């Protein structure tokens, strides 16, 4: 904790971290808010799954593209335009009555315009701290990120079930606009200039660490999203039990990240941390009792933030600075698609077999992630004793002797 305290004393670190977390908070709210709203409007989790699938297609296209655009037009310009369009699209889903196809089109637009905040802040971090501080900074960020992916659904579930799904979506819009405005106006966003990448779009994804990080992030967030949908379906729209269970899930993740996320990162680190998630979610399948699910999801949560710490560090150390924004764009796309895919798969299983199907889907996502980390362990870099700064954008220069 003392190491994290020193990080937060570094000028600008606390401010930029708080701003980006606020700006990205809607990423953990939108999928579940749309799922609950469309299900309430249409009476079908399957229809809600189709809307989420359309949103995920937009996010898949936009993630690396808008991140790369920041090297061409600048971070502030790209972030401002995407924020305005995304906020308008989500507001339209909340306020305009449409058929399912109409919701899918607007969801696609919302996905295409998702602001690339994660790519921007991951690119800024190496310019704010020393090389020795970067890995602990990624660990702290991974821990606090769980406020997005785990705590945000708690907030949106409470609002949607106790107030209304329209109000829940409008809350997403308000936080999106306020958080992105705070981040865009931060001095660091104006000071850091992302170099224009000289490689074709998508080439950075061919690097094994980036590909692994993208797929692992997809599976990790997919597991979380499926659990969230299953918890809501288990305890219904009218009680507070779902919020309690998801809050304890968040506590487990935050505690795990702060306790273990700073440990040295070797090739087997991802497999060990993903295994904790798998064990907890597998145990959750055995009972839908509120206390059993709370306990097992605390266990599962303990592995989530430490796994993200590995993901961020392995990406940073494997790419050039000019490629970091696009690399994190692909990884962000994987996570956002995972959120939509996990919710969509869980939705169809809830319609078919009940909440148990959603919990089983979550365990399946987690198990696949663990297997992937074991099979491709050689693709994970050994960061023990190394810093996590990106590779400098330098080239050899021929000299005449």
Secondary structure, DSSP 8 states (H G I E B T S, - for coil): -HHHHHHHHSTTHHHHHHHHHHHHGGGGTHHHHHHHHHHHHHS-HHHHHHHHHHHHHHHHHHHHHHHHHHHHH-HHHHHHHHHHHHHHHHHHHHHS---HHHHHHHHHHHHHT---HHHHHHHHHTTTS-HHHHHHHHHHHHHHHHIIIIIHHHHHHHHHHHT-HHHHHHHHHHHHHHHHHHHHTSHHHHH-------S-TTGGGGSHHHHHHHHHHHHHHHHHHHHHHHHHHHHTTT-SHHHHHHHHHHHHHHHHHHHHTTS---TTHHHHHHHHHHHHHHHHTT---HHHHHHHHHHHHTTHHHHHHHHHHHHHTTSBHHHHHHHHHHHHHHHHHHHHHHHHHHHHHHHHT-HHHHHHHHHHHHHHHHHHHHHTGGGS---TT-----B----------
